Amino acid sequence: MSGKMGLTLDVEGSGQLPGPGDCPSPMACDDFSMQRLAAQAPNLLEHRCLLDIYSNPGINRLTSIICTIGPASKDVDTLDKLMSAGMNIVRLNFSHGTHEYHGQIVANVREAAKRHPDKIIALALDTKGPEIRTGLLQGGGSAEVELMTGKRLRLTTDSAFAEKGTVDCIYVDYANICKVMNVGGTIFIDDGLISLKVLEKGDDFLITNIENGGLLGSRKGVNLPDVEVDLPALSERDKRDLKFGLEQNVDMVFASFVRKKEDLHAIREVLGDAGKRVMIISKIENHEGVRKFDEILKESDGIMVARGDLGIEIPPEKVFLAQKMMIGRCNKAGKPVICATQMLESMVSKPRPTRAEGSDVANAVLDGADCVMLSGETAKGKYPVEAVEIMHRICREAEAAVYHRPQFDALRQSAGSPLSTTDTMAIAAVDAAFAHSASAIIVLTTTGRSGRLVSKFRPHCVVITVTRDAMTARQLHLSRGCLTLLYDKPIAEPWEVDLRDRIVWAIQKGKDMKYLEVGSSVIVLSGWKAGPQHTNTMRILKVT
């Protein structure tokens, strides 16, 4: 029996599927690359049985890597190395640092990018959001107190204690905490390391029992699991940060602690007309965000599964369920989804990740994440470049192991009918890519919509998106498989000549970057006339 890729699945006439090691020289056997045997399996069980550690992944990485930039990575030389290692999107974390600090990072990113003229790097602003924090301790920002399990601790909203925290009394900056908390409720501090149970409440204080103690420093995060807080979606600081981001020409905003659709409306209002093209990615970090996920997804340009605070707010054994649910619904809606937090956490201090961390990154890719994100690993870690390099390798291996065809069939079925013209063309292009074992799908796009739609249906190959719009090119990094190329040549006349020129240029770029070779099949999607909203033409070409 011959498979679609043109290889024989029967081993020496035995009637059995081949297994790992059946290629006498796996490193040299092209038929055994990119898990091609597993890709042709008749069902998911056989697919898993045929996964082979000796199969080489493709040279392409379809999943984008987001790097948080901080003290360990903000210099030009390190940024240069991160770009070489595979960084696609720079994350600026506005929970820390001044505008001057972040402005210097942006300048350094753009300086480093000059060394990579063929790379497109996007900028993301991550808002501080409606966080709740403790106050300063007596002794200043570096002071610590040890909270002992079983002891009592008073939490107060009295600003007189904002800089006078002690082992017995700690200030909390959320004025309504005493109204929203009930006796018997749980409070977590410092990423859940310290837990408190509310025993008594007053107008401006809570008396708590320390259920799990530890060392507490100043200005630590506070989580109130399963409590709907009434903090505004944007603080005055957030508004200033967003306006600063517009001045720096950021491409997207990672909106922290989004709880409901109205939070997105507030951000859009601040961005105004000047920021109408900036994409808003909602970070889901608490119970309310999970409960109202569908309304948030509808109003967002994408979603981040922010597992840090989410893993404190909901039981840790439920986090994987939330991750799979959110990624699945984003895939179905065709909106980008990012998996974030503690993906390679041990690499903050060690040169190699744990085996569990490697599996975590791979499973995020297998779940359907468009992007994976590094936080402390690149912001403050000892091995920022090595973290990106290993994440790059894990993503390539995981992408080769995706069971593509059933995934495509499920996504096509979920699209329903009738379909728009662009949806129909995207499905046809991906289907043709499978049928022809195409090396790439080339999409000529103005706004990026066609590229994102093709990405939605998860082709096995790279989606080479060609656009004249620089912001569109950068934002397409959010969508799985999109290799963005910025076409900056003047518009040729007539339009048909310009169309041909872009296709020829894209194919040559693909060859130069080793995505395409002579004899490869490519699927080309384009419009029938100039401008957006006209994609309705598909071509199947052989690379010459």
N, C-alpha and C positions, 0 to 999 in steps of 0.2 A: 504494500500500500504506500503510495507516494503522498507526502505532505505538500502543503501549499508552497512551502519554501523550496521544493524541488529535491528533498532528501528522502531516502528510503527509511521507513520506520521499522521494517521487519529486520531482525538480526539473524543473518545467515539462514533465512527460510524457516526460522523456529516459530514464527507467528507471535513472538513476544516483542514488546516495546524495548528499545535499547535503554540501558541504564548508565549511571556514572562510570566513566572509565572505558566505555566501549570504543571511543576514539583512541587509536594507538598513540597519537601525539596531540593531546588536547590543546596545547599552546599553538599548534600549527593548523589545526583542523577547523576551517572556517564554518563548516556545517554545524559545529558544536558551539559556536559563539552565540552570545546574547540569549542563552537558554532557548534556542530555537526548537529543540525537541519538546521541551516542556510546553512551549507556546502552542503546539499542535495537539496537545493531549485532549481526549474526548470529554474529560470532566475535571473538576477541581482536585479530586483525590489523586488522579493520575498525573495531573500537572505538578502537584507537590512531590510525588514520587520521582519525577523526572528532573527535578532541579539538581544541578550538577556544580559542585564547587570548582571543577576544572574548566567550566565554560567561561570564556572571556566576555565581560560586558562590552557594550559599544563604547566608542570614544565620546559619544555625546552624553551630557548630563542634562536631563529634562527639567529637573527640580531646581528652583532658584535657591540661593543661599543668602540669607540676610545676616549681616554682622553688626553688632552693637559696638560703636567706637567709643573708647574711653582712654584713660591714662596709658594703658599698655599698647595702644594701637593708633594713637592720634597723630603721630609724626608721619611725614611724607614717605619715608623709606618703608615703614611698616605697612602703610596703606598700599604702597606699590606692590609689596609682597602679597598682601591679602587679595588684591586684584588678580595677580598672577595665579594665586592658588584657587581662585574661583568665586570670590565675592561678587554678587550681583547688585545688592541693595545695601546702602549704608543706613543704619538706624541711629538716630540722635535721641538719646534718652533725656528728656527735659525734666525728669524727676531730680536730676543732679545737674549742677553746672549753671553758669551764667550765660547770658546772650553773647558776651564777648568770647567765652570759652567755646561755645558751639559755632560761633561765626568763624573762629580760627580753624575748627575741624573742617567746616565746609570748604574753606579756602585751601586747606591741605588736601582734601579729597580731590578738588579740581586740579590742583597742581600735580598730584600723583596720576590722575587720569590722563594728563598730557603724555605720559610715558606709555599709554595704552590706547593709541588712536582708534583701534578697531573695537575697543570695548565700550559698552554703554553702561554707566553706573547710575542708579537711581538714588534719590535722597528721601528718607522717611523721617518725619517728626513724630516722636512718641510723647504724648501729653502726660503731664503729671496726674491729671484727673482728680476726682473727688476722693482723695485718700484721707484716712484718719491716722493721726500719729500721736505718739506720746510727746511730752515736753522735754526740756533740758533737765539734766540732773544737777544737783549741787556739785560744783567742781568743774563744770563746763562740758563741752562736747565730747571729750575723751573719757569722761568719768563712767564708772559702772557700779551697779549694786547687785548683790546676789539675793534673789527672791527664793525663799525656802519653801518647799512643798509642805502644805498643811498650815502655813501661816496666813494671816489676814493682810489684804492690801486694799487701800482706799484709792479709788480713782475719782478725780475731781475735774470739773470744768471751770473752777475758779481760776481766773487768769493770774491771780496773785502767786499761784504755785507753778506758773508756766516755766520758770527757770530755777525752781527749787525742789525738784523731785528727790525723794528719799526712798529708803527701803520700805517705808510704811505708807507713803502717799505719792502718787504719780499723777501728773496733769495729762488730760486728753483733750485734743483740740476740736472735738466734735461737740458743739454746744447742746445738741438734743439727745445725747447718748442716754441720759437718764430717762427720757420720755420713751425711747424706742426699745430699751432693754427691759426685760421682765425678770423678776426673781426666779432663779433656776436656770437662766440663760448662760450661754458660754461665750467667753471673750478670748480671742487668740492675740498674742503679741509676738512681734519679731518672727514673721514667717511661720507662726504656729509653734515655735519652740517653747513658748510659755503659754499656759492655759489657765484661765480663771473661771470660777463659777460664782454668779451673782447671788449673794445672800440677802442683801438689803439695799434699798434705794431711797434717795432723798431728792430734793430739788436740784442740787448741783453736785451730788456725789453718789458713788456706788461702793458698797462694802462687798468685797469678794474674797473667796477662798482660793488660795494658790494650789491648783490641782497638779500642775507640773511646773516646777521652778527652773531657775537657771540665771545666768548673768544677763542683766539688762543694761543696755547703753541708752544714749539720748536719741530722741526723734525716731523711734522704731514704729513700724507699721502696726496698725490695729485692725483686726478683722472681727466682724460680728456675723457669724454664720446664720443663714436663714432669717435674717432681719432686714426688712426693707428700710434703708436709710433715706432721709429726705434731703441729702446734700444736693446742691445744684450740679448739673452735669459739667459745667465749666466754672472755674474760679476766675477771679480777675487776673491771676497769674497765667492761667491757661489762655485767656484771651490775648494777653500780651505776647505769649509764646507763639500763638497761631499767626498773629500779625508779623512777628519777626520771621517766622517760617516763610511767609509769603514774600518777604523782602529777599530771602535767601533762595527763592524759587524751588521750594521742596515739591516733590511730585506726589506725595501721599502723606496722610496723617494716620497714625495708629492711635485711635481714641481709647483711652484707658477707662475701665470700669463702666462701660456702656450698660445701662439697665433697661432702657425702653426706647421706643422710636423717637420720642421727643428729644432725647439727648442728641440724636443725629441732626435734628432740625436746628438745635441751638448752635451746633458746630458750623452748619452750613450758613447760618445767619452771620456768624463772626467772619467766616471766610469771604462772604459777600461775592460780588461780581468778579473781583480780582482773583478769587480762588475757586471759581465755579468748576474748573477742570481738575482741581486737586482731588484725588481719590481718598475716600474715608474708609478705613479698615477698622471695624469695631472689635475691640478686645472683650471677650466674654470671660468674666472673672468672678461671678457670684451666682447665687441661686436665682435672683430676679432676672439676670441676663439669660440664664438657661431656660427659665420658664417662659420668657417672652422672646425666645430666639427667633421665631418665624417673623415677627413684626420687625425685629432688628435687622434680620437678613434682608428683608424686602427694601429697607431704606438705606442699606449699606452698599458700598462698592466691593466689599469683601469682609472676611472674618478672620480674626486671630484667636486660636485656641490657646489662651494664656493660662497655662497649667499651674503657674506659681501660686497666685492668690486663689485661683479656682480650686486647687488641691487643698487649700486651707478651709475655704468656705463649704465645700462638699466633702463627704468622706473620701479618703484616698482610694478606696476600692471602687469608687464610682467614676473616677476621673477618666478611665479608658472608655467607659460607656459614653460620657459626654463628648470625648474626642471623636469617637466613631460616628456618633449622631450628627455632630456639627459638620464634620468633613463630608459625610454622606449627603446632607441637605445642601451644602454648598456645591458639591459636584452636580447634584440634580438641578440646581438653579443656574449652574454655569458661572458661579462667582468664585473668585480666588479665595483660598483658605490657607492660612499659615499655621504651622504647628510650632509652638515655642516653649521655652523654659526648661532648663536642666537637661538639655538633650545630650550634651557631652560635659556635664558639670565637673567631673573629676579632672578634666583637662585644665581647670583653673590652676591646678598645682602639679599635675602629672602629665608626662609627655604622651601617654596613651589612654584612651577611654576604657571604661569597664566593658565587659562583654554585653552586659545588660543595656548599657547606653548605646552601643552599636546596634543592637536589636531594636531599641526604641526609635532611632532614626530610620532604620529600614522599615519598621512597621508603620511609621507615619507616612512614608512614601507609598507603601502597599495599601494603606487606608485610602489614599487619594489626595494627600496634601500637595498643593502647588509649590509651596515654599517651606523650608525649615529654617529655624533661626537660632543663632548663637547670641548669648547675653554676656554673662560674666566671663565666659571662655575667651572672648576677644576683647572685652572692655577692660578687664583687670587681670586676666590670666597670664601665666608665664609662657604659654605656648599658643598664642593667637593664630599664627600662620599654620602650625601643625593641626590645629583644630579644624580649620577650613579644609585643609588637604584631606584629612581622614573623612570628614563629612562628605566631601566630593566623591571619594571612592565608595563610601557606603551607598550613597544615592545612586550611583551608576549600577552597582550590583543589584540593588532593590528594584530599580526600573526595569532591568532585564528580566526580573522574576515576576513582573506583573502579568496576570492572566488576561491579556488585552482584549481578545475577541468577545468573551462573555461580558466583560465590563462595557465594551462599546454597545453590545446588543441591549444591555440593561438601560444604558443612558439614552439610546435611541428610542426604546419603548417608553421611557418616562417622559420624553418630550411631547408625547401626545400628538393630536392632529386637530385641525389643519396646522401646518407649519408655515412660518414665514419663509420668504424666498431665501434669505441668508441662512436660516437654520437648515433648510433643505440642501443648500449647496455645501454647508459644512459637513453634514452627514454623508453626502455623496462623496466628498473629497476624502474623508476618513475611510469610508468603505472601499473606495478605489485604491487607497494607499495599502490597505490590507490585501486586496486582491492582486495587486501588482508588486507586493513586497517593496514598496517605494522607499527610497532613502530619505525623502523629505517631501513636505507639502509647502509650496511657496504661496504666500498670501500677499497680494498687493492691497494695502489698506491705508485709509486716511485717518480715521478715528481710532483704529485698533479693534473695533467691534468684530470684524470678520475673523481676525486672529484669535480673539478670545473665544468665539463660538467654535472654531476648529479645535482649540485646546479643550473646550468643554467635553468633546466626544472622545478625548484621550487616544489619539493616534499613537502607534508604536514608535513613530519616527519624529524627528525634529520638525517644527513649524517655523519656516524662515519667513518672518514678517518684514515686509519692505514698506517704509513710510518716509515721507518728507518731513514729518512733524516730530521734533526732538522729544517733546514731552510724551507723546504717544509711544515712542520707541522705549523710553525709560519705564513707563508704567506697564508695558507688556511683560516685563520681568516677573510680574505677579502671577502670570498665567503659565501653567505647566507646559513645557516643551517649546515655548516661544523664543526663538533666537531672533533678536531684533536687529535690523540693519537700517541705518539712517541714510537715505538716498538724497544727497545734497546737490545733484546736478540740475541745471536749469530745465524747465519744462520744454520738451521738444514738441514741435508742430509737424504734422497733425497729431492728435491724441494717440492714434494707433501706433505711431512711431515711438512715442514716449512709453507706451505700454510695452512694446517689444524691447526697448532699451532697458527697462527696469527688470524684465524677466531674464534677459541675457546677463545683465550685471549680477543679479541674485544668484544665478547658476554658477557664474565664475567665482563669486565670493564663497559659495558653498564648496567649490572645488579647492580654492585656496585654503580654506579652514578645515579641509579633510572630512567634511560632511558628505560630499558627493565625489564620485569618481566616474570616469568614462564608462558608459553602459548602464549607469544607474537610472532607475525610473524616478521621475518627479511629477507630482500633481501640482498644477498651478490654478489658483483661484483669483479671479479678477472681476472687475465690473465691465459693463458694456458701454459706459461713457464716463467722463471725468466726474469726480466728486464722490462724497460718501453715499451710502444707502443704495448702491447700484450693483452689488456683487451678485452675478448670476451666470458666470461663465467658468467652466472647468476644462482644463487641458491636461492630457497625459503626454509627457515628453520623455525622450531618452537623452541623457547627458552625452554630449559629443566633445 
